């Protein structure tokens, strides 16, 4: 028998003799015995959005992750709800008292007040869901189509798109925003 055939024959015999159950009974090292290095996956959109909102001294800067989470959950552009807030209230700085309504949500022409939310996160969630279910799901799939329903101003969609582009072009600066690739 040549050596290649002997080797293959040996592998086959060894394979037949190996008890597959034994592999399950071998002790496995405890997870705690291995060094544990927590891996934090940081979404660059969150850092970018938080920095962007900080440049406007927005009270919403700390909620950047919630904007992104809700947009992802609902399949919306992550910049849309923020951009609307930019147009309607300079990113939450000019709102009806204690309303947490930076979107002009429920403020109809001629009125000064609209929906009051429990907090910023509640506002982000409700406005995101409202845009998804009352606008996008009913055919208003572009900012222009949304604008026809959302606002009386014919320039509303242009302003929202302006802030979307501004967020997109924004580059965070400073040591806290350096990207590290491993």
N, C-alpha and C positions, 0 to 999 in steps of 0.2 A: 504494500500500500504506500502510495507516495505521501509526503509530509502534509500537503494541503488537505488531502482526503482524510488523513488521520486527525488533523486539527478540527475539521468540520464535524467528523464523527464524534470527537471528544466533546465539542460544544453541544451536540444534540443529546448525547448521553447525560452530560452534566445537567442540561436543561430538564430532562425527564426525571432526574433523580432529585432535583431541588423541590422542596416542599414549599409551595407558595404561601401557605399559612404561617410558616416561620417568619416571614417578613413582617407579618402583623404583630407577632409576639416579641420582636426584638425591642429592647428598651429605647425610647427616644429621649434625647436630652431635653430637659425642661426648658421652656421658653425663657424663663428668668435667668438661665445660665448663659444665654447668649447676650452679647452687648445689645442694648436697645437704644437706637438713635431715632427719636421721633422725626418723622418726615412731615413737614407742613407744606402743603401745596398751596401756594398763594396765587390767587387769580389776579393777574396784572390789571384787569379792568377795575377791580376794587381799589387798588392803590392809586390808579390814575384818577378815578372818580373822586375819591376822598381828597386827593391833593387839589384837584380842580375846584371842588366845592370850598375848600379852605381858602383858595385865592379870592373867593367872593365873600368870605366870612359867613358862610351859610350855616345855619343851625342844623342842616341836614348832613354835614360832612361825616359825622359819626355813623350815619345810616347807609353809607355807600354799599356795603355788602348786602343790605336788604334790598336796595334797588336792583342789584345784579341778580340776586336770588329770585326775586319775584319775576323779573323779566325772563329769566331762564325757565322758570316753572310754567309760565304762560306763553312762552314762545314769542315774546316781544323783543324789539331792539332794546338793549340794555341802556341806551342813551335817551330813549323817547320820553319816559316819565320825568326824568331829570330836566330835559330840555323844555318840556311844557312848564315845569316849575320855574325855570329861568325866565320864561316869557311872562308868566302870570304873577310872579311875586319876587323876582330877583332871588331865586333859589331859597324861598321860604322866609325872606327878611321882611316882606310887607304883606301881612295877612290880617284877616279879621281877628280881633282879640280872642285868644285862647282856642282858636279853631284848628290849629295844625293843618290848615288847608292852604297849601302853597300852590295849588293847581287851579284855583277858581272853580273848584268842583261844586256844582249845584248853585253857582252864582249866576243868576239870569239877568239879562239886560235890564238895567234900571234898579237893580238891588245891590246892596253892599255886602251882604252876608250870604253864606251858602252852607254847605254841609260842614259840621264840626266833627273832627276825628278825635279819638281818644289820645293819640300821640302820633309822632311822625311815622312810625312803622305801620300803624293802622292806616294812615293816609296813603302811604306808598302802596300797601296791599289793596285797599279799596279802589284807588284810582287805577292801578294796574289791571285789576279784575274788571273794572268798568270799561276800560279801553278794550280789553280782550273780548268780553262778552257782548258789550253794547255797540262796539265800533267794528273791530276786526272781524268778528264772527258774522257780522251783518253786512260785510262787503267794504267797509272803510279801511282798506289795507294800505293806504299811503297817507302820508302826513297831509297832503292836499285834500284828500277825501275826508279825513278826520276833521280838518279845519272847517269845512262847510257845515259840519254838525256842531262842533265843539265851541266855535267862537263866531261872534258877529263880524269881527274884523277880517277884511279880505287879505290882510298881511300876516295874519296869525301863523299860517303854515310856513311862510317864508322866515319868520322869526324863530319858529321851532327848529327848522332846518339849519338856521344859522347857529343855534346852540349845539345841535347835534354835531355839526362840523367843527365847532370850537372844542367840544369835548374830544372828538376824534383826533384833532391836531395837537391837543395839549400834551406837553411832555413834562412830567414831574421833575423837579430839580432838588438837589440837596442829597446829603449822605443817606438819609432815610429811604431814598427811592432808587438806590443803585440796584441794578439787576445782577443777580449772581446765578451763573449756570454751572451746574456740576456734572 
